[in-house]
Structure formats: C-alpha cells, structure tokens
C-alpha cells in the first residue's frame, strides 16, 4: 500500500494579541503566514530538545519561561 503523502493539519488557538504580534514580526520575511512561522519555531524547539541529552537545568527552565512570557503565554 502506498504511503499517504497528504499532509494533515490541526488547529491550535493562540491569543489574538499574540497572533497580531507574530504577523508584525514576520512582515518582510520569507514566512507567508503566522501558521508557517509557528510551525518553524516549534520544529526548532523540538529539534533542540531531541539534541539535548541532559534534563532541563534551572537556567534552561528560566530561559523557557522568559521566552513564553515574551510570546504572551505567561504573565
């Protein structure tokens, strides 16, 4: 049986203000949509996690929290 090459997608909700910030951030870049940018960022994060053999340090955890705050996910 041939592999199903059709890409399947799901919907992920993000706050509207965050969406608008991302729209502004990607203007003039090669990203054609907020979805393509978010997909790229998430793939990069997953790739970094897969490369790391050490568990999160306190420093790593703080960097992640700061990044999530900057993206509007944490207050």
Secondary structure as GFF3:
##gff-version 3
##sequence-region A 1 75
A	DSSP	alpha_helix	16	26	.	.	.	ID=ss1
A	DSSP	alpha_helix	34	51	.	.	.	ID=ss2
A	DSSP	alpha_helix	58	70	.	.	.	ID=ss3
###
